[in-house]
């Protein structure tokens, strides 16, 4: 069926709100749950009445509108989040670099999208999922400016013969996500004899979360950038401009300046302080719109007077039950670094460390960082493989005095990442697959690796 106007198309789309996929499906496709595209295919074929295809042009070609059916979920705190990234089209490395952003394969697909949201519920049958909301999305000029820079970042690597080094974390909103059955899903690239993983232009799940909240909830996240500012400056440039006037100031004085209590034992103090320095009312830097949409998490780094870093940097706790069954690109370790950027908030101490002596640091600077793809597929992958091997064979727990050591890959493993305990006390333990109990472990980045990141500017 051909829809003559966007208004006609939207009337049809919004009439689906409240309907279940079981009610819409007239083809029996919903029974084939092995295909990820099943639900989208049901809407295309049964509801809008057009044949499924994989052409590069928009689904409703005469209107320039692409149809996307995507899930969201309701979080425990009542907020909504995207369940997954929104995948658009496979990147043709051999041709994409010849285009401009305006003529890119991404823009030909995503310039105008009809997005139909359904709520994912793990305890509900798929045929009972309901279409929750249908809306026509037009990107804001600010978002398009960020996506233009993202596209240029991706294409620059293609043009340099480095398509094999592309990482999702290279970019802010628009990413090049891996797309294929396995590691053998590869494509040729220009200017290099090396093949590169097959990838697709995608809108990050974090960006989709912001988009979903915009349409589903009246309360929006607070932004620190001025209207139109992201059209002419990168996020990193804006962050440096906002924070630079505060470099060299002691943290307790910064707290006084913004009107919050200095309490180093309060873990929320630093994110609260940073949010205030950016000029927003939110109490947590992670709740700011730009950080949420670009999937940026903050981490604090403490430098000693001699420039060294005393502590390793901790991340997520290890889930030993899933690590031996998950695929690499679906693993929690891969997602920690392949899909996220980190904002390092750097603080410096002017007095040497002494046990039990409190020190007040100075705010020194920031660095926006993501792990290079070579490191992800190198040292990080090696850590994951060694962890799987040890857990599969059975972790060795070795009592020595009052302590218990193990053979998990530790700080001397590869100079980049390792495992070590992170628990509230010695009794804070988790069960291993072989039935042994072990002190809860987390993924860490080596302090020497962090120092190298900060000095490689």
N, C-alpha and C positions, 0 to 999 in steps of 0.2 A: 504493500500500500504506500502511496506517495502522499506525504503531508505537505500542503501548499504553503503554509505559514508556520512560523514558530509558535504563534498563539494556538493554532490548531493542534500542533504537536504537544504543547504543554497541557492543554485541556485533557488530551488523551493520557499523558503521563501521570498527571495528578489524580486522575480518576482511578489509578491503580493503588493509591494510598489506602492502606487498611486491608487490601486483598492479600491472601497467602499465595505462595508459589504453587501449592497444590491446586488452588482454585484457578490459577492462571494457566497452568500447564495443560496443553491439549495434545502433546506429542509423546508423553511417557518418558521424556528426557530425565525427569527428576529421579528416576530409578537408577540411572547411571551415575552413581556418586563418585566414580573414579576420576571423572573429568572436573577440573577446577572451574572450567568455564560453564558448567551445567546451568547454574542459576541465571547467568547473563544470557545464555542461549535461549532459555525459556522465555525471557522477556522479549528478546529480539524476534523469535519465531512465532511464539504463541500469542504474544500481546500486541506487538507492533506489526506483525505480519510480513516480515521480510526475510529472505534467505540468509543464513549465516555465511559470512565470508571472511577472508583474511586480507583484503585489499588495503592499501595504504590510505585510501580516501576516507573521509568521515562517513559514518553509518547512514546519516540522512544527508546525502551528498548535496542535494539541491538547496538545503538550508545551511550547509556547512557545520552541522551539529554531529558530534560523536556521542554515542550512548555508552555509559559506564554504570554497571550495577555493582555496588560495593558494600561490604558489611561494616557495622560499627558495634561497639559493645558498651555496656553501662558498667562503670567502675564501682567499687565498694563505697566510695565517697559520694556517689551520686552523679559524678561527671561522665561525659561521653568521650570515647576515644575511638579512633580508627582501629580496626582489627588488623589491617595489613596495608602495605603500600598499594598505590593504584598504578598498575602496569599498563603502559600505553602501546609501544611498538618496538619491535626488534631494531637495533641499530645496525645499519649497513655501513661498516667501517670504510668500505671502498668508495662510498659516495657521500656520506654525511659531511665530511670535511670540505666538500666542494660547495656546500650550500651556505646561506646566511641564516641567522636566527629566524628571520621572518619567513624564509622559505624552507626551514628545517622540517624534517619528518615529525618532530615533536609538535611544532605549531600547526602542521597540517592536520594532526589528530586532535590536539587539545585546546586550540584557540577558543572553541565554544563547546562546552560539554553539557549534555543532559545527564545529571547524576541522580541515580535512584538508590536510596539507602535502605538497607534492611538490617534489623537488629539481630546480631548473632547471640544465641543462647545455647550453652552446651547441653542443657537438659531438655531441649525442645527438638522435635523431629523437623528435619529440613523442609518437608512439605508444608509445615505449619509456620515457617518464617513468614513475616509480613513485610510488605513494602511500607516503609515508615514515612519517607519523605522523597519527593521528586522536585528537583530545582535545576534551573539553567545557570551554569557557572560561567561568569566572565572574570578573568583574572584582573586584579587591580594593577594599576601602572607600577606601583611599588613592587608587587610580587613578580610581575613580568621582568622588571629590571634585575631582580635577584636571579630569576631563572635564565635570563640572557647570560649573565656572568657564569652561571652553572654550566650552561650549554657550551660556552666558549672554553671553560676549563676542560670539559670532556673532549671537545673537538681538538683542542691544542695537543692533548696527549695522543689522539689519533694521528694528527698531522706530524707529530714528532716520532712516529713509529713506536709509541708507547701505549697502545690500546691494552696490552697485557698488564699494564700497571695501573689501570683505572680502578678506583675504589669508590664505593658509595659515599664514604665519608669525605671525599674530596670536595663535595658540594653542599649547598644549603637546603634548597627545596626540591630541585630537580636532580634525580640521581640516575646512574647507569647501573641498574641492578642485574645480577646474574640471572640468566633465563635459559634453562635447558634441563635435560633429564639428569645429567651428571657432569663430571669433569671433562668428559669427552665431547661435550657440546661446545665446539670452538669454531672460530671463523678466521679467514685470512684478514690481514690488515695491510694498509699501504705503508711503504717505506720501512718495512721490516719483514724478515723471513719467518719471524716467530708468529705462531697463531695466538689468538686472544680468546678468552672466554666469551661465549655469546652473551650479550647484555641487551637490556631493553631500557628505553627512557621510562622513568617511573616518577611519580610524585611520592615523596617519602611519607611513611605512615605518620610521622610527626606533623608534616604539613597538612595531611588529610585530617588529622585530629583538629587542627585549628579551623579548617574549613567546615568540618562537621559541627563543631561547637558554634560557629557563626550562624548556622542555619537552624540549629536545634535548641539552643539556649539563649535567653535574653542577656545573660552576663558574658561579656567578652574579656579576654585577658588584656592586661595593660601593656602598652607599648612604650618604649623609651625613645624611639626615633621620632623625629618630627615628620609631619606630613610631607611626602615627596623626597625626604632625605635619602632613602634607600635607592632612589632613582639615579642619584649622582655619586653616591659613596657606598663602599662595601660595608658590611656589618662590622668587620674588624677595624676599619678606619673610624667608624662612629664610636665604637667601644674605646679605642685609644683616645679619641678626643674627649670623651666623657670622663675617663678615669685619670688622664694625664695630670690635671690640676691637683690631684690628690697623692701623686707619687711622692715618696720621701716622708710622708707623715706617719706618725706613730698611731697604731690602731686604736688605742684608748682615746686619743684626741679626735680621731675621725668619728668615733662613736659619739663623743660630746658634740661635735659639729652638727651631726644629723639628728641628735636627740634620742639616742638609744643607750641602754645601759651596757657598759663594758663588762662582760662576764665570759672569760675564756673557757669555762667549763660548759657553757651553753652552746651546743652544736649548731643551733640556728642563728647564732650571732653574726657570723661572717656572711652567710647569704642575705640576712636582713640588712646588714651594713652595706653590702654591695648594691642591693636593690635601691637603697636610699641614695647612694652616690650616683646612681643612674637617673635619679629623679622620679622614681615611681613609688607608689604607695604600697605595693605588694611587699609582704614580709620575706619573700624567698625569691632569689634571682632565677630559680628554675621555673617560676610561675609567670615570667615575663614572656610576652607573645613571641618576640624574635627568637628567644632561646627554645621555646616550645616547638615552633614551626620548623626550625632548622635542626632539631634534635641535638642541641648543645647542652652538655652537662658541665658543671664547674668542679674543679679540684684545686685544693690549696697546696702550695709548695713552700716549704720553709728552708731558706738558705742560711747557712752558718756564716760567721764573719769572714771565713777564708773561702767563701763561695761554694763550699761543698754542701751536699744534701744529706742529712743524717738519717732520714727515714725513707723506707720504700713506700710506694703509693698503693693503697688497697682499693679493690673493686668488689664485684659481686661475690657472694658466698657460692661455693661449689655445690652443685646438686649431683651427688654421686650416683643417684638412681638413673638419671637421664644421660650422663656423660658417656656411658658405654653403649647406648642405643641410638643416640642422635647422630645425624649426618653433620659433617664439618660446617657447611654453610647454613645449617639450621641451628647450630650449637650456640649456647649462651655466650661462650668465649668469643666466637666469631662475631656475633652481633654486638658485643661490647665495643669492638674496635672497627669493624668493617662498615658499620652503619652510623656511628656516632662521632661527633666532634667533641673536643674538650676545651674548655676555657680554663687555662691554668692561671690562678691568682697567686702571684709570687710575693712572698713576704721575706724580709731579712731581719735576722737577729744581729745585734751589735755586741752582745756579750756571749762568751763561749758557754756551751751547755754544761750544766752541773745538775746532777740528780736532785730532784725535789725542789729545785730553785725555779720560781716562775720568771719567765722572760716575756717582755712585751715587744712584739715585732713591729717593723715599719713596712708599710705597703710599698712594694718596689715596682710592680708592673704586671702586665698580663701577656699571655701568649695563647692564640687560638691554634689548636693542633689536632690533626688526625693521623692515625698510624698509616705509614706508607704501605701500599699493597705488597711490596716485596717483603716487608717485615711480617705482615699478616700471613702470607703464604710460606714464609720461612720460619723464623723463630717461634711465632705464635702457634703455627700449625704443629711444629715439633713438640711444643709443650702439651698441646691437646693430645697428640698421638702417644706421648710418653705417659700422660695421665691415664688414658684409656688402657694402655698396656698394664700399668701397675694395678689399676683397679680390677681389671679382668683376671689377672693372675693372683690377686689377693694382696692387699696392702700389708706390709710388714710393720708391726708395732714393736718397738724395741725399748723396754724400760731401762733407764739409767738414773739411779737415785730416785729423786722425786719427779723426774721428767720422763716423758715417753716420746721417743723419736720415731720417725717413719721414713720410708723410702720413696715418698712422693717427690717430684722434681722441685727442689728448693732453690734458694738464692744463688747457688753456684751453677745452676743448670745451663743457661745459655746467654746471660748478660742482658736479656730483655725482660723476660717474664718468668714468674715462678708461683708456687703455692706455698702458703704458710698459714699458721693458725690465725684466726680472728674470732675471738669468743669473749663473752663477758667475764668468764672465769673458767677454771679447769673442769668444772662440772657441765659446762655448756657444750654438749657433744651431739654428734649426729651418727646415724646408723649406716654402716657401709653395706653394700650388696651381699658381702659374705657373712654378715651377722655380727661383725666386730663394731665396737663403738670407738669413734675418734673425735678429738676436739675439732670443732667446726673450722673448716678451711676456707680461704678466699683466694681469688686470683690477685696477683700483685705485679706491678711494674718495678723493675730494679731501680734503685736510687741513682746508680751510675747512668742508666739509660735516660732517666728524667733529666739529669744534669746535661747530658749530651744534647737533648732536645732543646733545652733553654739556651745553650751556647751555639747551636746551629742556626743562627739568625742571619 
